Amino acid sequence: MFRYLSFFLLSSSILAQDLLPKVQVLRKDGQQSDFPAMCVDSKAQPWVAYVQWDGQHDTLHLAQSKAGALESVLTLGEAGIIHQPAIAVDGQDALHVIWSQVNDQNIMDLHAAVIRDGKVEIMKLASSANGGNVFAKAATDPTGKVWVVWQGMRGGLGDVFSRVFDPARKEWSGEIQVTKDAGGDWEPCVAFAGSDAWILFDSSRGNEFNIYSTKVSPDLQVGEPMKLIATDRYEGRVSAIGAQDGKGIWLACERGNQQWGLDMRAHGGAQGLNGRKDTVIAYLDLLTGKLDELPSPDSLFAELPGPQPMKPAAPRGNNPKAKAHRALLQSLLLAHRSHTIRRGFKAMDETLRAA
């Protein structure tokens, strides 16, 4: 069975809302399509970057939504082993696709393609001899700059790095090291509030994976990491977006078993890596620093028992409950009759004695 790519477009208007998704499917026989990432340009045109596998190699593709259908329009880079693309559009409507790919030394390099006026420019964003650069995410800030964050392994556990593309200068910033801790920092994402960028990630510091954030100012100065969610359970794979008023950050992550990936590594059962997973949705108030978790939506997705079919009753004459009920009524009737008869005889006896 081959996997194929689909995504959902929700259309709405002031007068009415169509809440049923219009599914656009991109399918190619004999190929698997995976790891989709989507952005929307200034003309409300969706673009999707994804990885396609032919059974031997990965290739990176860019698809466009045209006339209600999803169509591959461009192949980027070279075939190989490709991991998790990211995509964003800058303030001048140039598309940026970022992905990781294994090099000749079997290490993941981070690449970026800029698609502008139908032309493609590809460059290497990050490369290190002692570890890979993976799990890239991209987003556009309010000024139109594209931020990319990723996890780099530089001879130790993971740290978080970033680079920023300025469309006015048409160039990337230098590499920014966002974290440098003895614990492993994983799978970052970036959101914006006001003029600041907030980079969120999960970290194993403290011997349990929890959620942290770091503020980066417009002049690319990195603040101190701040712990956001830290229970005795695993929390990771965070995604985030800035609130519309610029006063907070909305975030979502998953919550799982204690000592995730440490004491247990199996995939099966409630105690495995995917056991007891819950969805966490929270809001970070940047003024007070307070984080509030919303009630988990997981119960909304649980299967509820529907109406149960009625069990057919046993035949009337053989129904044990009916027999017992009938016997009880008969005994009560007989008792009532005998009591009435006894009262009658007693009345006759008293009448005869009086005579």
N, C-alpha and C positions, 0 to 999 in steps of 0.2 A: 504494500500500500504506500502510495507516495503522498507526501505532504504538499499542500498548495497554499497559496497566499490569498488572504481576503482581509478586507477592512470595511468599516461601517461608516456611512455618512448619514448624519441626522439633519434633516431639513426642518426649518421652523419659520414661522411668520408671526406678526403681531396678532393676527386674527385667529390663527389655528396652529397646532403643532402636530407634526407627524412623528410619533414616537417609535414607529416601526423602522428598523434599520434597512437601508437599501444596500444589499450586499454586492460588492464588486469583487469578482474572483479572477485571479491571474493563475492560470494552470497551463503547464507545458508537459505533454506526455513524456514519461521516462525521466523527468527531472523532479527534484525536491526543492521547494522554495521555503526559506526560513529566515529568522531574525529580522523581521520588518521594523523599520523606524520611519516615522512620517512627520512632515512639516507642511505648512500652508504658506504660500507666497502672498504678496500684497493684492493679487487679483483673486484671492480665495481659491487658488488652484492647489489641490493636494499633490504632494510628491512623496514617493515611497522608495527608500533604499532597502535592499534585501540581498540575501545570499542564496545562490542557486547551486545545487550539487547534481552532477551528472553520473554519479557512481564512482568517479575517480578524482575529480577536482572541484573545488569551489570557484565560483565566479561572482563578482559583485555587480549588481544591476540597479538601475534607476528606473522607476516606473512612474507614469503620470495617469491621472484620472482624466479620460477623454470621453465625452458623450455618454456618461454613465457606465463606462467600462475602464478597468485597470489594465494598462498596456505598458510593457517594457519598452523604453525608448533609448537606453544607453547602457553599454557595458563599460565598467570602470576598471582600470588597472589590469593586472595579469592574473591568470588562474593560479590557484595554490590552495593553502589552508587559511581560510578567512574567518574572522570572529567578530560578531556583533557590531554592525555598522551603526553610526549615529548620523543625523542630518539636521540642518538648520538653514534658514535663509537670512542673509544680512540686510542691513538697511537700504542697500541699493539693489535688492532682489537677486543677488548672486546666491546660488546654492552651494552649500558646503557639506560634503560627505566625508566622514571620518571612520576608519576601520583599522583593525589589527590584522596582521598577516605574518605568517611564519617565514623567516629569512633562511639563508643558506646554512646558518649555524643553529637552526631549529629553535630560534627565539622570536617571539612576537615583536615586530616593529609597529609603530603607529603611523598611519598614512592619512593624508588629507587631499581631497580633490575639490577644486573650485570650478563650478560650471557657470560661466558668464558669457552672455551673447552667443550661446551655442558652442563655445570653446571650452576645453577642459585643460586645467593645469593641475598636475599632481606633484606633491612634495611629501617628504618624510617629516612628520612632526616630532617623533621621539624614537630613539634607538639606544640601547645599552647592551654592552657585552655580557653583563652579569645578571640579566633578568629581563623579562618581557614587559610590555606596555599594553594593557588590556582594559576591558570594561569601560570604553569611552562613552560619554554622554555629551550632548551639545545643546545649547540654548542661546537665544538672542536677547540681549539686554535692551532697556528702553531707548538707548541711543543708537541701536542698530548694530552693535558689535556682537560677534559670535564668540561665545565662550565654550571651550572644550575642557572637560575634566576626565581624568582616567587614573587607573591604578598602575603604579610602576613597581616592579620588583628589582631592586638594585643591589643584589647580593645579600639580601635579607628578607624580612617580611615586607608586606606591601605598604607603600606610602601613596599619598594622593598628590597629583600634579595637575597643572593647568596651563593653557595658553589662550590668548585672546586675539581675534582677528579684527583689525580696524579697517572698515571698508573705505574710509576716506584716504588712508595711506596705502590701502591694498597690501597689507603685510601683517604677519603674525608677530605677537610679542615674543620675548624670550620665555624659556620654561620657568614656571613658578612652582616651587615646592610648597605645597599647602600644609602637609603634615610630615613630621619626622619623629616617630615614637617607636619604642621597643616592641609595642604590640602591632599586630597587622591591621592596616586600614584598607577597607574593601569597598568596591562598587560605588564610587561617588556619583552625585548628581549636583546640578547647580540651579538655583532659583534667585530671583531678584526682588528687592524691596527698596523703593526709593532709588538712590544712586549706588547702592551697595549690592554686591553679589554674596550669596550665602551658599557655601559648598557643604553638602551633607553627605555622610558616609557611615558605614558601620565599622566598628573597631573591636578587636579582641583584647584591648588594654583592660585590665581588671579581671582577666581570666574568664570573661563571658562577652559574647558579641552584643554590643548595644549601639545606640544611635547618637552620633555627635554632629556638630556643625562648626564651621569656621567662617567668619566674615572676611571678605576681601574688598577693600575700598576701591574707588574709581582709579586711584593712582597705583593700584595693584599691591598695596601693602596688606600683608596677611595678619589677621588677628589670632588670638589664642583659641584653641578648640574649646567648645562648650558642650557639656553632656546634656542631651535632650531627653532621651528615653533610656532608662537603665533599671530593669527589673532583674529578678534572679533567673529569668528565662532568656533565651536567645532572641535578639531583634536584629533584622538585617534587610538588605535589598530595598533601600529607601528610595522613594521618588518624591519630588517636592515642586511646588509652584508658589510664586508670590501672590499675596492677596491683592485685589484690585486697588485698594486704598493705600497700598504700600506700607501698611502698619504691621503686617504679620506674614507668616509662612504657613501654608497648608502642606502637610506631609502624610505619606502613607508608607507602611512597611509591613513586614510579616513578623510574627512572633511564634517561636517554636519551643522545643524542649530545652531543658537546662543542659549546660556543657555540650552544646551543639558542635559537632565536629571534633570534640575532644575525647570524652569518655565513650561516645557512641558514634559510629560511622556507617552503620548498615542503613539500607534504604527501606527495608520492609517493616511493617507493623507500626504500632503507636509510638514505640521508642526509637524508631529510625530517624534518618535525617529529615524526612518529610512528615513525620508524625506530629499530631496535635498542632497543626499550623493554624494560626488565627490571623485575621486582618486587623491592622491598627491604623486608624485615621485620627490625626491630631492637628491642633492649631497652635502655633507659637506666636505669642504676643511679643513683638520686639521691644515695646516700650517697657513692659514689666519683666520680660524674660520668662513669663509663666507659660507652661505648655499644658493644654487641656486635651485629654483623649475623649473622642466621641464614643458612644456605644458601638460595639463591634457590629458590622453589618452581616456577619457570617450566618446568623440565625435566619436572615431573610432568604438565604440560598438553600437552607436545609429542606429536604423533602418532607412534606407534611402528609400524614395519613389521610387519605380521601374517604368518602362514604363507603362503609363496609356492606357487602351484600347480606341480605337477611337469610338466616339459616332456615331451611324448610322445617316446619313442625312435624312431629311424628304423627302417624295416623291417630285419629281421635280415640279409638278404642284401646290403643296400645300406649297412649301417652302416660307415663308414670305420674307426672304431676297432676294430670286430669283425674286419674284414678284416685290418688290420695285426696284431692279436693272433694271429689264426689263421695268418698267414704266418710270424710269428716262431716259433710252436710247430712248424710244419712244417719250418722250416729247422733248428731244434734237433734234431728227431727224425731228420732226414736226416743231420745231422752225427754224431749218436750212432751211427746204423746204420753209416755209413762207417767210423767209428773202430773199431767192433766187428769189421767185416769185415777191416780192415787188421790188427787184432790176431790174427784167425784165420789169415790167410795167413802172417803172420810165424811163428806157432807151427808151422804145417805145414812151412814151409821149414826151421826149426831141427830138426824131427824127422827130415826126410829126410837132412839133412846128417849127423846123428848116426848114421844107419844106414849 
